[in-house]
Amino acid sequence: MKKIIISFIFVSIFFSLYAFFFYSKALEFAIIPKWAIPFSAIASFLHKAPGFFIVLLYLFGLLAFSYTIYLFTEIIHNRTESWLKTGYFSFIIAITIIYAFIYSLNFYFYPKMIPTNNLIIGCLVFSTIFFSPLQRFKKYIIPYIIFLIAYFVILETYGNLLLIDRNIALIFYPAYIILLYLLIYHFLMNEKMKYYLIILAVFVPIKYQQGKKYKTYQVHKKSVEYTMIIPSANYYNLSTIEHPSELGSLYKIILELDSITGFKNAQYDPYYCLFLFKNLNLNKERIKEIKGLIENKDLYIGKIQKRKISDIMERWKTKKETGIIILVVTGEIPDRIGLLKYSGGGLLRHQGTLITNVVDATLPGTEGITIFRNVPPGKYELILLYKKKVPNYNVKIPIIESNNDTLNLGKIEIK
């Protein structure tokens, strides 16, 4: 048992390092609670480490993982006395461990993809029960059911903790891996299985807290239709989004940038917010969010982020009213109008390109008056966003060229 526990600890260390690398920002890019500095320090080290060190780290992790599978294989063979059964059972056990690791990463970004995968994993695990002699079949049904319940509850508990606060979740990552390994060990030994149902006592409050937080950024509608039009590029996109959220909707991320002010209550990373604020026309609401970061003594702000903050505050202080674009929209007025850097016309616009190239987005004002300020010199396209299904309007809006002057596009009728 001692060598088994030690091997579990080594594997949990490897998986935890990978999690720190994946979830934590390097120190210079970080805006994090001060108590989370060690995670970013580890991420910084891993990002800057020589390639051979990373290769050695992966080899170490692979060896530790393989050794734990070897230990499980010994237990399985002692119970089944068949190498065929042992090989299949060991393969399924390896899949459950790898799936648990991937699950936490996928749960954070694609929670709606998980149920189908869970069903597949559940069927694979349950298929091994048929290795048991018929007279013992009933004896093993309850342990299998308990294992699957405990396994999926542990996975979702950690996934929900990630959604609540990923820095806190990182603290518990080694415990998450070790608990899963212990669950598998006791399942194979057919002992102490009922005690793992205690995890339900942790799952319920964490699920409740995650549900409360989810409500702060989720739009509770069955579905919402969005239409995006970039007339100069003849780009038309209609999408129906189930339960659109601050993170889940491409259109919100790109065009509803003022919704970023809710990032403290949602999941927005302040690093990501500054990336967008740096490109936007500044106003009192946006500056208030920046000042909130500066005045928060519990936050650590990396040097690159401090530089971004300094640039933003300098822009606000000087209040240079240059690069102004004015237009008046009539007809079918969009819910939101965005300004996008012109990329040559031939580029397929995926989410990353749009986020990188967006300069600003605003609500059309009274009688359709729309103004963009502080637009850097360059060529731009207008993006029209409608929070409903609309036809591909026959509207001609040319490429806009700004030269740090005032450009009046006049009236633009959308029909």
C-alpha positions as a Markdown table, in Angstrom:
| # | Residue | x | y | z |
|---|---|---|---|---|
| 1 | Met | 0.0 | 0.0 | 0.0 |
| 2 | Lys | 2.9 | 2.4 | 0.8 |
| 3 | Lys | 4.4 | 2.2 | -2.7 |
| 4 | Ile | 0.9 | 2.7 | -4.2 |
| 5 | Ile | 0.3 | 5.9 | -2.2 |
| 6 | Ile | 3.8 | 7.2 | -3.1 |
| 7 | Ser | 3.2 | 6.5 | -6.8 |
| 8 | Phe | -0.2 | 8.3 | -6.6 |
| 9 | Ile | 1.5 | 11.3 | -5.1 |
| 10 | Phe | 4.1 | 11.4 | -7.9 |
| 11 | Val | 1.4 | 11.2 | -10.6 |
| 12 | Ser | -0.6 | 14.0 | -8.9 |
| 13 | Ile | 2.5 | 16.2 | -8.9 |
| 14 | Phe | 2.9 | 15.8 | -12.6 |
| 15 | Phe | -0.7 | 16.4 | -13.4 |
| 16 | Ser | -0.7 | 19.4 | -11.1 |
| 17 | Leu | 2.3 | 21.0 | -13.0 |
| 18 | Tyr | 0.4 | 20.5 | -16.2 |
| 19 | Ala | -2.7 | 22.2 | -14.7 |
| 20 | Phe | -0.6 | 25.1 | -13.4 |
| 21 | Phe | 0.9 | 25.5 | -16.9 |
| 22 | Phe | -2.6 | 25.4 | -18.5 |
| 23 | Tyr | -4.6 | 27.5 | -16.1 |
| 24 | Ser | -2.1 | 30.0 | -14.6 |
| 25 | Lys | -0.8 | 33.1 | -16.4 |
| 26 | Ala | 3.0 | 33.7 | -16.3 |
| 27 | Leu | 3.9 | 36.3 | -13.7 |
| 28 | Glu | 4.5 | 39.2 | -16.1 |
| 29 | Phe | 1.1 | 38.7 | -17.6 |
| 30 | Ala | -0.8 | 37.9 | -14.4 |
| 31 | Ile | -3.5 | 39.8 | -12.6 |
| 32 | Ile | -4.2 | 37.5 | -9.7 |
| 33 | Pro | -4.9 | 37.3 | -6.0 |
| 34 | Lys | -1.5 | 37.5 | -4.2 |
| 35 | Trp | -2.0 | 34.1 | -2.6 |
| 36 | Ala | -2.0 | 32.6 | -6.2 |
| 37 | Ile | 1.5 | 34.0 | -7.0 |
| 38 | Pro | 3.1 | 30.5 | -6.6 |
| 39 | Phe | 0.9 | 29.1 | -9.3 |
| 40 | Ser | 1.9 | 31.8 | -11.8 |
| 41 | Ala | 5.6 | 31.4 | -10.7 |
| 42 | Ile | 5.4 | 27.8 | -11.6 |
| 43 | Ala | 3.7 | 28.6 | -14.9 |
| 44 | Ser | 6.5 | 31.2 | -15.6 |
| 45 | Phe | 9.2 | 28.6 | -14.9 |
| 46 | Leu | 7.5 | 26.0 | -17.2 |
| 47 | His | 7.0 | 28.5 | -20.0 |
| 48 | Lys | 10.7 | 29.6 | -19.8 |
| 49 | Ala | 12.2 | 26.2 | -19.1 |
| 50 | Pro | 14.5 | 24.7 | -21.8 |
| 51 | Gly | 12.9 | 22.2 | -24.1 |
| 52 | Phe | 14.9 | 19.2 | -22.8 |
| 53 | Phe | 13.6 | 19.9 | -19.3 |
| 54 | Ile | 10.0 | 19.8 | -20.5 |
| 55 | Val | 10.7 | 16.6 | -22.4 |
| 56 | Leu | 12.2 | 15.0 | -19.3 |
| 57 | Leu | 9.2 | 16.2 | -17.2 |
| 58 | Tyr | 6.8 | 14.5 | -19.7 |
| 59 | Leu | 8.9 | 11.4 | -19.6 |
| 60 | Phe | 8.8 | 11.4 | -15.8 |
| 61 | Gly | 5.0 | 11.9 | -15.8 |
| 62 | Leu | 4.5 | 9.1 | -18.4 |
| 63 | Leu | 6.7 | 6.7 | -16.3 |
| 64 | Ala | 4.9 | 7.5 | -13.1 |
| 65 | Phe | 1.5 | 7.1 | -14.8 |
| 66 | Ser | 2.6 | 3.8 | -16.4 |
| 67 | Tyr | 3.8 | 2.5 | -13.1 |
| 68 | Thr | 0.4 | 3.1 | -11.4 |
| 69 | Ile | -1.3 | 1.3 | -14.3 |
| 70 | Tyr | 1.2 | -1.6 | -13.7 |
| 71 | Leu | 0.3 | -1.7 | -10.0 |
| 72 | Phe | -3.4 | -1.8 | -11.0 |
| 73 | Thr | -2.6 | -4.5 | -13.5 |
| 74 | Glu | -1.1 | -6.7 | -10.8 |
| 75 | Ile | -4.3 | -6.3 | -8.7 |
| 76 | Ile | -6.6 | -7.1 | -11.6 |
| 77 | His | -4.6 | -10.2 | -12.6 |
| 78 | Asn | -4.6 | -11.5 | -9.1 |
| 79 | Arg | -8.4 | -11.3 | -9.0 |
| 80 | Thr | -9.2 | -12.5 | -12.6 |
| 81 | Glu | -6.2 | -14.9 | -13.2 |
| 82 | Ser | -6.6 | -14.2 | -16.9 |
| 83 | Trp | -4.3 | -12.0 | -19.0 |
| 84 | Leu | -7.0 | -11.3 | -21.6 |
| 85 | Lys | -9.3 | -10.0 | -18.9 |
| 86 | Thr | -6.4 | -8.2 | -17.2 |
| 87 | Gly | -5.4 | -6.4 | -20.4 |
| 88 | Tyr | -9.0 | -5.2 | -21.2 |
| 89 | Phe | -9.7 | -4.2 | -17.5 |
| 90 | Ser | -6.3 | -2.3 | -17.3 |
| 91 | Phe | -7.1 | -0.5 | -20.6 |
| 92 | Ile | -10.4 | 0.7 | -19.2 |
| 93 | Ile | -8.8 | 1.9 | -16.0 |
| 94 | Ala | -6.2 | 3.8 | -17.9 |
| 95 | Ile | -9.0 | 5.5 | -19.9 |
| 96 | Thr | -10.9 | 6.5 | -16.7 |
| 97 | Ile | -7.7 | 8.2 | -15.4 |
| 98 | Ile | -6.9 | 10.0 | -18.6 |
| 99 | Tyr | -10.5 | 11.0 | -19.0 |
| 100 | Ala | -10.6 | 12.5 | -15.5 |
| 101 | Phe | -7.5 | 14.6 | -16.4 |
| 102 | Ile | -9.0 | 15.8 | -19.7 |
| 103 | Tyr | -12.4 | 16.3 | -18.1 |
| 104 | Ser | -11.3 | 19.1 | -15.9 |
| 105 | Leu | -9.8 | 20.9 | -18.9 |
| 106 | Asn | -12.8 | 20.4 | -21.1 |
| 107 | Phe | -15.4 | 21.1 | -18.4 |
| 108 | Tyr | -14.1 | 24.6 | -18.0 |
| 109 | Phe | -14.5 | 25.4 | -21.7 |
| 110 | Tyr | -17.1 | 23.0 | -23.0 |
| 111 | Pro | -19.4 | 21.9 | -20.1 |
| 112 | Lys | -22.2 | 20.9 | -22.5 |
| 113 | Met | -20.0 | 18.3 | -24.3 |
| 114 | Ile | -19.5 | 16.2 | -21.1 |
| 115 | Pro | -22.8 | 14.2 | -20.6 |
| 116 | Thr | -22.3 | 12.1 | -23.8 |
| 117 | Asn | -18.7 | 11.3 | -22.9 |
| 118 | Asn | -19.8 | 10.3 | -19.3 |
| 119 | Leu | -22.2 | 7.8 | -20.8 |
| 120 | Ile | -19.5 | 6.3 | -22.9 |
| 121 | Ile | -17.1 | 6.0 | -20.0 |
| 122 | Gly | -19.8 | 4.6 | -17.8 |
| 123 | Cys | -20.6 | 1.8 | -20.4 |
| 124 | Leu | -16.9 | 1.0 | -20.8 |
| 125 | Val | -16.4 | 0.6 | -17.0 |
| 126 | Phe | -19.6 | -1.4 | -16.6 |
| 127 | Ser | -18.6 | -3.8 | -19.4 |
| 128 | Thr | -15.9 | -5.2 | -17.2 |
| 129 | Ile | -18.5 | -6.6 | -14.8 |
| 130 | Phe | -19.1 | -9.4 | -17.2 |
| 131 | Phe | -15.7 | -10.8 | -16.4 |
| 132 | Ser | -17.1 | -11.9 | -13.1 |
| 133 | Pro | -18.5 | -15.4 | -12.6 |
| 134 | Leu | -22.3 | -15.6 | -12.9 |
| 135 | Gln | -22.7 | -16.5 | -9.2 |
| 136 | Arg | -20.8 | -13.3 | -8.2 |
| 137 | Phe | -22.5 | -11.0 | -10.6 |
| 138 | Lys | -25.1 | -9.7 | -8.1 |
| 139 | Lys | -22.4 | -9.2 | -5.5 |
| 140 | Tyr | -20.5 | -6.8 | -7.8 |
| 141 | Ile | -23.4 | -4.7 | -9.1 |
| 142 | Ile | -23.5 | -2.4 | -6.0 |
| 143 | Pro | -19.8 | -1.7 | -6.0 |
| 144 | Tyr | -19.9 | -0.8 | -9.7 |
| 145 | Ile | -22.8 | 1.5 | -9.2 |
| 146 | Ile | -21.1 | 3.2 | -6.2 |
| 147 | Phe | -17.9 | 3.5 | -8.2 |
| 148 | Leu | -19.5 | 5.2 | -11.2 |
| 149 | Ile | -21.5 | 7.6 | -8.9 |
| 150 | Ala | -18.5 | 8.5 | -6.9 |
| 151 | Tyr | -16.3 | 8.8 | -10.0 |
| 152 | Phe | -18.6 | 11.2 | -11.9 |
| 153 | Val | -19.4 | 13.2 | -8.7 |
| 154 | Ile | -15.7 | 13.8 | -8.1 |
| 155 | Leu | -15.2 | 14.9 | -11.7 |
| 156 | Glu | -18.1 | 17.3 | -11.7 |
| 157 | Thr | -17.3 | 18.6 | -8.2 |
| 158 | Tyr | -13.9 | 19.6 | -9.4 |
| 159 | Gly | -15.3 | 21.0 | -12.6 |
| 160 | Asn | -17.7 | 23.2 | -10.7 |
| 161 | Leu | -14.9 | 24.4 | -8.4 |
| 162 | Leu | -13.0 | 25.5 | -11.5 |
| 163 | Leu | -16.0 | 27.5 | -12.7 |
| 164 | Ile | -16.2 | 29.2 | -9.2 |
| 165 | Asp | -12.6 | 30.1 | -8.8 |
| 166 | Arg | -9.8 | 28.4 | -10.8 |
| 167 | Asn | -7.1 | 29.6 | -8.5 |
| 168 | Ile | -8.7 | 27.9 | -5.5 |
| 169 | Ala | -9.3 | 24.8 | -7.7 |
| 170 | Leu | -5.6 | 24.6 | -8.5 |
| 171 | Ile | -4.9 | 24.2 | -4.7 |
| 172 | Phe | -7.0 | 21.1 | -4.7 |
| 173 | Tyr | -5.8 | 19.6 | -7.9 |
| 174 | Pro | -3.3 | 17.1 | -6.3 |
| 175 | Ala | -6.1 | 16.0 | -3.9 |
| 176 | Tyr | -8.4 | 15.6 | -6.9 |
| 177 | Ile | -6.0 | 13.2 | -8.7 |
| 178 | Ile | -5.1 | 11.3 | -5.5 |
| 179 | Leu | -8.8 | 10.8 | -4.6 |
| 180 | Leu | -9.5 | 9.4 | -8.0 |
| 181 | Tyr | -6.6 | 7.0 | -7.7 |
| 182 | Leu | -7.7 | 5.9 | -4.3 |
| 183 | Leu | -11.2 | 5.4 | -5.6 |
| 184 | Ile | -10.0 | 3.1 | -8.4 |
| 185 | Tyr | -7.7 | 1.2 | -6.0 |
| 186 | His | -10.5 | 0.5 | -3.5 |
| 187 | Phe | -12.8 | -0.4 | -6.4 |
| 188 | Leu | -10.4 | -3.0 | -7.7 |
| 189 | Met | -9.9 | -4.3 | -4.1 |
| 190 | Asn | -13.7 | -4.2 | -3.6 |
| 191 | Glu | -13.4 | -2.5 | -0.2 |
| 192 | Lys | -14.4 | 0.7 | 1.5 |
| 193 | Met | -16.5 | 1.7 | -1.5 |
| 194 | Lys | -19.5 | 3.2 | 0.4 |
| 195 | Tyr | -17.3 | 5.8 | 2.1 |
| 196 | Tyr | -16.7 | 7.5 | -1.2 |
| 197 | Leu | -20.3 | 8.6 | -1.4 |
| 198 | Ile | -19.4 | 11.1 | 1.3 |
| 199 | Ile | -18.2 | 13.2 | -1.6 |
| 200 | Leu | -21.8 | 14.1 | -2.2 |
| 201 | Ala | -21.7 | 16.3 | 0.9 |
| 202 | Val | -19.1 | 18.4 | -0.8 |
| 203 | Phe | -20.7 | 18.2 | -4.3 |
| 204 | Val | -24.0 | 19.7 | -3.3 |
| 205 | Pro | -22.8 | 23.1 | -1.8 |
| 206 | Ile | -20.2 | 23.5 | -4.6 |
| 207 | Lys | -22.8 | 22.8 | -7.3 |
| 208 | Tyr | -25.1 | 25.3 | -5.6 |
| 209 | Gln | -22.4 | 28.0 | -5.5 |
| 210 | Gln | -21.5 | 27.4 | -9.1 |
| 211 | Gly | -25.2 | 27.7 | -10.0 |
| 212 | Lys | -25.4 | 31.1 | -8.2 |
| 213 | Lys | -22.4 | 32.4 | -10.0 |
| 214 | Tyr | -23.5 | 31.0 | -13.4 |
| 215 | Lys | -26.7 | 33.1 | -13.0 |
| 216 | Thr | -24.6 | 36.3 | -12.8 |
| 217 | Tyr | -23.4 | 36.0 | -16.4 |
| 218 | Gln | -25.9 | 33.6 | -18.1 |
| 219 | Val | -28.8 | 34.9 | -20.1 |
| 220 | His | -31.7 | 32.6 | -19.0 |
| 221 | Lys | -33.4 | 32.1 | -22.3 |
| 222 | Lys | -33.9 | 28.9 | -24.2 |
| 223 | Ser | -32.2 | 30.3 | -27.2 |
| 224 | Val | -31.2 | 33.6 | -28.7 |
| 225 | Glu | -30.7 | 34.4 | -32.4 |
| 226 | Tyr | -27.8 | 36.6 | -33.4 |
| 227 | Thr | -27.1 | 38.0 | -36.9 |
| 228 | Met | -23.7 | 39.6 | -37.7 |
| 229 | Ile | -23.1 | 41.5 | -41.0 |
| 230 | Ile | -19.9 | 43.0 | -42.3 |
| 231 | Pro | -21.2 | 44.7 | -45.5 |
| 232 | Ser | -17.8 | 45.7 | -47.0 |
| 233 | Ala | -16.7 | 42.0 | -46.9 |
| 234 | Asn | -20.1 | 40.6 | -47.9 |
| 235 | Tyr | -20.0 | 38.7 | -44.6 |
| 236 | Tyr | -23.3 | 37.4 | -43.2 |
| 237 | Asn | -23.6 | 35.1 | -40.3 |
| 238 | Leu | -26.8 | 33.9 | -38.5 |
| 239 | Ser | -26.4 | 31.8 | -35.3 |
| 240 | Thr | -28.8 | 30.4 | -32.7 |
| 241 | Ile | -27.1 | 30.2 | -29.3 |
| 242 | Glu | -28.5 | 28.1 | -26.5 |
| 243 | His | -28.3 | 29.9 | -23.2 |
| 244 | Pro | -25.8 | 32.6 | -24.4 |
| 245 | Ser | -23.4 | 33.7 | -21.7 |
| 246 | Glu | -20.7 | 36.2 | -21.3 |
| 247 | Leu | -18.2 | 33.6 | -22.3 |
| 248 | Gly | -20.2 | 31.3 | -24.5 |
| 249 | Ser | -21.2 | 33.8 | -27.2 |
| 250 | Leu | -18.8 | 34.8 | -29.9 |
| 251 | Tyr | -21.0 | 37.9 | -30.6 |
| 252 | Lys | -21.0 | 39.1 | -27.0 |
| 253 | Ile | -17.2 | 38.7 | -26.7 |
| 254 | Ile | -16.7 | 40.7 | -29.9 |
| 255 | Leu | -19.4 | 43.4 | -29.9 |
| 256 | Glu | -20.8 | 43.7 | -26.4 |
| 257 | Leu | -17.6 | 44.8 | -24.9 |
| 258 | Asp | -19.2 | 47.0 | -22.2 |
| 259 | Ser | -20.5 | 43.7 | -20.7 |
| 260 | Ile | -16.9 | 43.3 | -19.7 |
| 261 | Thr | -17.6 | 45.5 | -16.7 |
| 262 | Gly | -19.2 | 42.4 | -15.1 |
| 263 | Phe | -16.1 | 40.4 | -15.2 |
| 264 | Lys | -15.6 | 40.3 | -11.4 |
| 265 | Asn | -18.9 | 38.5 | -11.0 |
| 266 | Ala | -18.4 | 36.3 | -14.1 |
| 267 | Gln | -15.4 | 34.5 | -15.3 |
| 268 | Tyr | -13.6 | 37.1 | -17.2 |
| 269 | Asp | -9.9 | 37.1 | -16.6 |
| 270 | Pro | -8.7 | 40.7 | -15.9 |
| 271 | Tyr | -5.8 | 40.0 | -18.2 |
| 272 | Tyr | -8.3 | 39.5 | -21.0 |
| 273 | Cys | -10.2 | 42.6 | -20.0 |
| 274 | Leu | -7.1 | 44.8 | -20.2 |
| 275 | Phe | -6.3 | 43.3 | -23.6 |
| 276 | Leu | -9.7 | 44.6 | -24.8 |
| 277 | Phe | -9.7 | 47.8 | -22.9 |
| 278 | Lys | -6.4 | 48.7 | -24.5 |
| 279 | Asn | -8.2 | 48.8 | -27.9 |
| 280 | Leu | -11.3 | 50.6 | -26.8 |
| 281 | Asn | -12.5 | 54.2 | -26.7 |
| 282 | Leu | -12.3 | 55.0 | -23.0 |
| 283 | Asn | -15.2 | 56.3 | -20.9 |
| 284 | Lys | -15.9 | 56.7 | -17.2 |
| 285 | Glu | -17.3 | 53.2 | -16.7 |
| 286 | Arg | -14.3 | 51.5 | -18.4 |
| 287 | Ile | -11.9 | 53.7 | -16.4 |
| 288 | Lys | -13.7 | 52.8 | -13.2 |
| 289 | Glu | -12.9 | 49.1 | -13.8 |
| 290 | Ile | -9.3 | 49.9 | -14.4 |
| 291 | Lys | -9.0 | 52.0 | -11.2 |
| 292 | Gly | -10.6 | 49.1 | -9.3 |
| 293 | Leu | -7.8 | 46.9 | -10.3 |
| 294 | Ile | -5.2 | 49.4 | -9.3 |
| 295 | Glu | -6.7 | 50.1 | -5.9 |
| 296 | Asn | -7.2 | 46.4 | -5.0 |
| 297 | Lys | -4.4 | 45.7 | -2.6 |
| 298 | Asp | -5.1 | 42.0 | -2.7 |
| 299 | Leu | -4.2 | 41.7 | -6.4 |
| 300 | Tyr | -0.8 | 41.1 | -7.9 |
| 301 | Ile | -0.3 | 42.8 | -11.2 |
| 302 | Gly | 2.5 | 41.7 | -13.5 |
| 303 | Lys | 4.9 | 44.2 | -15.2 |
| 304 | Ile | 3.3 | 43.8 | -18.7 |
| 305 | Gln | -0.1 | 44.4 | -17.3 |
| 306 | Lys | 1.2 | 47.5 | -15.3 |
| 307 | Arg | 2.5 | 48.8 | -18.6 |
| 308 | Lys | -0.9 | 48.3 | -20.2 |
| 309 | Ile | -2.7 | 50.1 | -17.3 |
| 310 | Ser | -0.2 | 53.0 | -17.6 |
| 311 | Asp | -0.9 | 53.3 | -21.3 |
| 312 | Ile | -4.7 | 53.3 | -20.7 |
| 313 | Met | -4.6 | 55.9 | -18.0 |
| 314 | Glu | -2.3 | 58.1 | -20.1 |
| 315 | Arg | -4.9 | 58.0 | -22.9 |
| 316 | Trp | -7.6 | 58.9 | -20.4 |
| 317 | Lys | -5.6 | 61.7 | -18.9 |
| 318 | Thr | -4.7 | 63.4 | -22.2 |
| 319 | Lys | -8.2 | 62.9 | -23.6 |
| 320 | Lys | -7.0 | 63.3 | -27.2 |
| 321 | Glu | -10.0 | 63.6 | -29.4 |
| 322 | Thr | -8.4 | 62.4 | -32.6 |
| 323 | Gly | -9.4 | 59.8 | -35.1 |
| 324 | Ile | -13.1 | 60.4 | -34.9 |
| 325 | Ile | -15.6 | 58.5 | -37.1 |
| 326 | Ile | -19.2 | 59.7 | -37.2 |
| 327 | Leu | -22.1 | 58.1 | -39.0 |
| 328 | Val | -25.9 | 58.2 | -38.8 |
| 329 | Val | -27.7 | 54.8 | -39.2 |
| 330 | Thr | -31.3 | 54.8 | -40.4 |
| 331 | Gly | -33.7 | 52.1 | -41.4 |
| 332 | Glu | -33.1 | 48.8 | -39.6 |
| 333 | Ile | -30.9 | 50.1 | -36.8 |
| 334 | Pro | -28.5 | 47.4 | -35.4 |
| 335 | Asp | -28.4 | 46.6 | -31.7 |
| 336 | Arg | -24.7 | 47.1 | -31.8 |
| 337 | Ile | -22.2 | 48.6 | -34.3 |
| 338 | Gly | -18.5 | 47.6 | -34.2 |
| 339 | Leu | -15.3 | 48.8 | -35.8 |
| 340 | Leu | -13.0 | 46.2 | -37.1 |
| 341 | Lys | -9.4 | 46.6 | -38.5 |
| 342 | Tyr | -9.4 | 45.8 | -42.2 |
| 343 | Ser | -7.6 | 42.6 | -42.8 |
| 344 | Gly | -7.4 | 42.5 | -46.6 |
| 345 | Gly | -10.9 | 41.2 | -47.3 |
| 346 | Gly | -9.9 | 37.6 | -48.0 |
| 347 | Leu | -9.5 | 36.4 | -44.4 |
| 348 | Leu | -12.1 | 34.0 | -43.0 |
| 349 | Arg | -13.2 | 35.7 | -39.8 |
| 350 | His | -13.0 | 33.2 | -36.9 |
| 351 | Gln | -13.4 | 34.2 | -33.2 |
| 352 | Gly | -9.7 | 34.8 | -32.6 |
| 353 | Thr | -9.3 | 37.1 | -35.6 |
| 354 | Leu | -12.4 | 39.2 | -34.7 |
| 355 | Ile | -11.4 | 39.6 | -31.1 |
| 356 | Thr | -7.8 | 40.6 | -32.1 |
| 357 | Asn | -9.0 | 43.1 | -34.7 |
| 358 | Val | -11.9 | 44.8 | -33.0 |
| 359 | Val | -11.2 | 48.4 | -32.1 |
| 360 | Asp | -14.5 | 49.4 | -30.5 |
| 361 | Ala | -18.2 | 48.6 | -30.3 |
| 362 | Thr | -21.0 | 50.9 | -29.3 |
| 363 | Leu | -24.8 | 51.2 | -29.1 |
| 364 | Pro | -26.2 | 53.5 | -31.8 |
| 365 | Gly | -27.3 | 56.8 | -30.1 |
| 366 | Thr | -30.4 | 58.9 | -30.5 |
| 367 | Glu | -31.7 | 58.8 | -34.1 |
| 368 | Gly | -28.9 | 56.3 | -35.1 |
| 369 | Ile | -26.0 | 58.7 | -34.4 |
| 370 | Thr | -22.9 | 56.6 | -33.9 |
| 371 | Ile | -19.4 | 58.0 | -33.0 |
| 372 | Phe | -16.1 | 56.2 | -32.6 |
| 373 | Arg | -13.2 | 58.1 | -31.0 |
| 374 | Asn | -9.5 | 57.7 | -30.7 |
| 375 | Val | -9.4 | 55.5 | -33.8 |
| 376 | Pro | -5.7 | 54.9 | -34.8 |
| 377 | Pro | -4.7 | 55.6 | -38.4 |
| 378 | Gly | -5.6 | 52.7 | -40.7 |
| 379 | Lys | -8.4 | 51.0 | -42.6 |
| 380 | Tyr | -11.5 | 49.7 | -40.9 |
| 381 | Glu | -14.8 | 47.8 | -41.6 |
| 382 | Leu | -18.1 | 48.2 | -39.8 |
| 383 | Ile | -19.8 | 45.2 | -38.2 |
| 384 | Leu | -23.6 | 45.2 | -37.6 |
| 385 | Leu | -25.0 | 43.1 | -34.8 |
| 386 | Tyr | -28.7 | 42.2 | -34.5 |
| 387 | Lys | -30.0 | 40.2 | -31.6 |
| 388 | Lys | -32.5 | 38.5 | -33.8 |
| 389 | Lys | -32.8 | 36.9 | -37.2 |
| 390 | Val | -32.6 | 39.4 | -40.0 |
| 391 | Pro | -32.1 | 39.1 | -43.8 |
| 392 | Asn | -28.8 | 39.9 | -45.4 |
| 393 | Tyr | -29.6 | 43.6 | -45.9 |
| 394 | Asn | -28.6 | 45.2 | -49.2 |
| 395 | Val | -26.4 | 47.9 | -47.7 |
| 396 | Lys | -23.2 | 49.3 | -49.1 |
| 397 | Ile | -20.6 | 50.5 | -46.6 |
| 398 | Pro | -17.1 | 51.1 | -48.0 |
| 399 | Ile | -13.8 | 50.4 | -46.3 |
| 400 | Ile | -13.2 | 53.3 | -43.9 |
| 401 | Glu | -9.7 | 55.0 | -43.9 |
| 402 | Ser | -8.8 | 57.0 | -40.8 |
| 403 | Asn | -5.9 | 59.4 | -40.7 |
| 404 | Asn | -6.2 | 60.8 | -37.1 |
| 405 | Asp | -8.8 | 63.3 | -38.4 |
| 406 | Thr | -12.6 | 63.6 | -38.2 |
| 407 | Leu | -14.4 | 61.5 | -40.8 |
| 408 | Asn | -18.1 | 61.9 | -41.3 |
| 409 | Leu | -19.7 | 59.1 | -43.2 |
| 410 | Gly | -23.1 | 60.8 | -43.3 |
| 411 | Lys | -26.3 | 58.8 | -43.4 |
| 412 | Ile | -26.2 | 55.0 | -44.0 |
| 413 | Glu | -29.6 | 53.5 | -44.6 |
| 414 | Ile | -30.0 | 49.8 | -43.9 |
| 415 | Lys | -33.0 | 48.2 | -45.6 |
